[in-house]
Amino acid sequence: MATRQSVNEYLERCNEALEYAREQYQTGAQQEHYNATEYTDALQKLEEAVNDINHLSLSANDQQQDQLYRMRLQLQQLQNEMILKGDAER
């Protein structure tokens, strides 16, 4: 079973990934293609976070699963927005 501390630490890392991705999304909106490497890195961090959440959910209790589910939705929403923005610029 996942410990409360491990879930909280992981959620904090997810928040950091979200913040980094949001910064790159905003920078990308302003600079278009100039931050392509950072933008791709942010998308990769989001994908890794989603995959890790899926794995961590397997050993989480109901309350933790709910927290992880909500975080996964946030990660995937930003990921989708970034992908659509990237596709629109091509």
ZIMOWO-V131345 format. One record per residue. RES is the residue in one letter. PSI is psi in degrees with one decimal (* if undefined). NEAR is the number of other C-alpha atoms within 10 Angstrom. D_CENTER is the distance of its C-alpha to the mean C-alpha in Angstrom with 2 decimals. Layout:
RES & PSI & NEAR & D_CENTER
RES & PSI & NEAR & D_CENTER
//
This chain:
M & 140.6 & 9 & 23.08
A & 137.3 & 13 & 20.02
T & 157.5 & 12 & 21.24
R & -41.6 & 13 & 20.25
Q & -42.8 & 9 & 19.65
S & -38.1 & 11 & 17.38
V & -44.3 & 19 & 15.17
N & -41.3 & 14 & 15.26
E & -40.5 & 12 & 14.54
Y & -39.9 & 17 & 11.50
L & -35.3 & 18 & 10.24
E & -41.7 & 12 & 11.18
R & -37.0 & 13 & 9.29
C & -41.6 & 24 & 5.97
N & -38.0 & 16 & 7.61
E & -41.7 & 13 & 8.52
A & -40.2 & 21 & 5.42
L & -45.3 & 23 & 4.96
E & -44.9 & 13 & 8.66
Y & -44.3 & 18 & 8.98
A & -39.8 & 25 & 7.26
R & -41.0 & 17 & 9.47
E & -43.9 & 15 & 12.29
Q & -34.2 & 23 & 12.20
Y & -44.9 & 25 & 12.14
Q & -42.0 & 13 & 15.08
T & -41.4 & 17 & 16.77
G & -35.7 & 19 & 16.58
A & -31.5 & 15 & 18.19
Q & -37.7 & 11 & 20.87
Q & 1.3 & 12 & 21.58
E & -110.7 & 14 & 20.83
H & 1.6 & 14 & 20.85
Y & -18.9 & 11 & 21.51
N & 37.8 & 16 & 18.07
A & -41.2 & 15 & 17.35
T & -47.2 & 11 & 16.62
E & -37.5 & 17 & 14.11
Y & -46.4 & 24 & 12.47
T & -39.8 & 16 & 12.38
D & -42.0 & 15 & 11.17
A & -42.4 & 23 & 8.08
L & -38.7 & 25 & 7.55
Q & -40.5 & 15 & 8.53
K & -39.2 & 20 & 6.30
L & -44.2 & 23 & 3.20
E & -42.4 & 17 & 6.32
E & -40.0 & 14 & 7.59
A & -42.2 & 23 & 5.40
V & -44.7 & 22 & 6.30
N & -41.4 & 13 & 9.62
D & -38.8 & 15 & 10.19
I & -42.9 & 22 & 9.79
N & -41.5 & 15 & 12.21
H & -45.5 & 11 & 14.47
L & -32.3 & 18 & 14.54
S & -27.8 & 20 & 15.34
L & -28.3 & 11 & 18.48
S & 14.1 & 13 & 20.02
A & 153.5 & 19 & 18.97
N & 179.6 & 13 & 21.50
D & -45.0 & 10 & 21.33
Q & -42.6 & 10 & 20.09
Q & -39.6 & 18 & 17.31
Q & -38.6 & 18 & 16.37
D & -44.8 & 13 & 16.27
Q & -45.0 & 16 & 14.00
L & -38.0 & 24 & 11.57
Y & -45.3 & 16 & 12.05
R & -40.1 & 12 & 11.37
M & -41.7 & 19 & 8.03
R & -40.0 & 21 & 7.25
L & -43.1 & 12 & 8.84
Q & -44.9 & 17 & 7.00
L & -46.4 & 22 & 3.57
Q & -34.5 & 18 & 6.43
Q & -47.1 & 12 & 8.50
L & -39.6 & 17 & 7.00
Q & -46.0 & 23 & 6.66
N & -42.7 & 13 & 10.19
E & -42.4 & 12 & 11.45
M & -39.2 & 23 & 10.81
I & -44.8 & 15 & 12.46
L & -39.5 & 11 & 15.22
K & -43.4 & 15 & 15.86
G & -40.4 & 18 & 16.20
D & -36.2 & 9 & 18.54
A & -27.5 & 8 & 20.52
E & -12.5 & 9 & 21.30
R & * & 6 & 22.79
//
